[in-house]
Amino acid sequence: MKIVNFLYSISRKIAFLPLVLLVAMMLLIGANVFTRYIYNAPITGTSELSRMVMVFMLLFIGGCAADDQHIRIDLLANRCSPKVRKVIQIVTLFLSLVIYAFLTWRGVSGTLYAYKVDLRFTTLGIPHYPFLALLVLGFVIFFLVVLGRLIQRIVEVIES
């Protein structure tokens, strides 16, 4: 459980980066609207920078999963016994692992492809692969946190 708690603490710390970048993106877009309205000259690359910052938002999902604050629908689970609820959680956590394993695998292959062909943003000329690597990092963090949750739930079911 020490490893799981370590993963949770890391994912919570990484989750603060998207919050700071969201404020920066908001200020950039506000400045872009202002300069376009007042000077009739938008800031070059604002849309590209905004898209890059949106990739950072996925670093937040691991922290949400670690704090158990993600979206869930409890219509069916609330009518079941606690043990059945835990089994349902195990199934959904396992399905999440499968989905994020696939997304991570495709993200790694997309990152390697972007690096290989030197894919760049049109206006600013910044390469895509560092941002795709951050996307993969967000997927990996979420995957590991969900894996920790899955192990915790299995242990709880076995103990009860």
N, C-alpha and C positions, 0 to 999 in steps of 0.2 A: 504493500500500500504506500510505501515511501515514494516509489517511482511514480505512482498515480498522483500523489499530492504534489510532487515536483513538477509533473506535467501541467497540473492545474495552475500552479503558481506562475510558471513560465507563460502559459496562455493568457492569464490575467494581465501580466506585465506587458506582453506584446499587444494586447487589446487597447492600450492607451495611445499607441502610435496612430491608428486610424482616426481617433478623436481629434488629435492635433492637426492632422492633415485635412480633416473635414473642415475645420475652421479656416485653414489656409486656402482651401478650394473655394469656400464661400467668399472670402475676401478677394480672391483673384477674379471670380465671376462678377462680384459687385464692382470691382475696379474696371473690369472690361466693359460692363454696361455703362458705367459713368463715362469712361473715355470715348466710347462709341457715341453716346448721346451728346456730350459737351464738345468734343474735338472731332467727331466724325471719323475716328481712327481707333479700331479695336486693338487690343493687345494681341500680338502675334502668338499663335500657338495655345491660346486659352482653352480651346476645346480639346486639344491633344493632352494638355496638362491635366485637365479635369478627368479625362478618361484614364490617365495613368494613376491618378489619386484614387479613382474608384476601385482599382485593383487592390489597393491597400485596405479597402473596407472589408475584404474577405479575411483579413487577419483577425477580425473581431469575432468571427464565428466560433473559434476555439474557446475564447473567453466566455461566450454565451453558453456553450455546452458545458464548460467547467462549472459555471455557476448554476447550471440547470435552468437557465432563463430563456431557452429557445421556445419557439411556438409549438404548442401541442394541442391536440383536440381530445378532450376527455369525455366525450359523450358516452362512448361505450365502456371505457375503462372505469368510470365512476360507479357503474352499476355492477361491477365484478368484485369478487373478494380480493383482499390485498395480495394473496399469493398469485391469483390469476393476473392481476395488474402487473406484478413483477415479471411474469412470463411474457405478457404482451410487450412490456418494456424491453425485455431481452430480444424478442423477435424484431422489434422496430430498430433497436440499436444494431443488431446484426445486419439488417437490411441497409441501414445507413453506412455501415462499414463497407459493405459490398459496393454501394453506389460511389462512395468517396474513394475507394480503392481504384475503381474504374476512372473516376475523374482525375485522380492523381497520376495514374498511368498515362492517360491521354494528355494531361498537362505537361508531364515530363517530355513526352514525344513532341508536343507542340513547341516547347521551349528549345529542345535540341534542334528542331527544324528551323525555328526563327534564328537561332545562332548560326546554323550551317549556311543558310541563304542570306544572312545579314539583313534581316527584315528590319526596316526603320520607319519611324513616323515621318510623314510627308513634309510637314512644315518645319519642324525642329531638327529632324535628322537623328533623333535619339533612338537607339536600338530597342526592339521589343523584348528581347529575351530576359533582361533583368526583371521586368515587370511580370512576365510570364513565370519566372522563377519565384517571385513573391506570391503569385497566385498558387503555385504548387506548394509553397511553404504554408500558406493558409490551409490548403487541403490536408497536408500532412499533420499539421497541428490539430485540426479538427478530428482527423482519423485517429490520432493517438489518444486524444481526450475521450472520444467515443469508445475506443477500445478499453480504456481505463474504466469508464462507466459500465461497460458490458461486463467486465471482470467483477466489478463490485456487485452488480445485480445478480450474477451467477452465484457468487459467494453467499449473498443474502438468501437466495432461494435454497441453496444447499443447507445453510445453517438453520433455516426455519422448517 
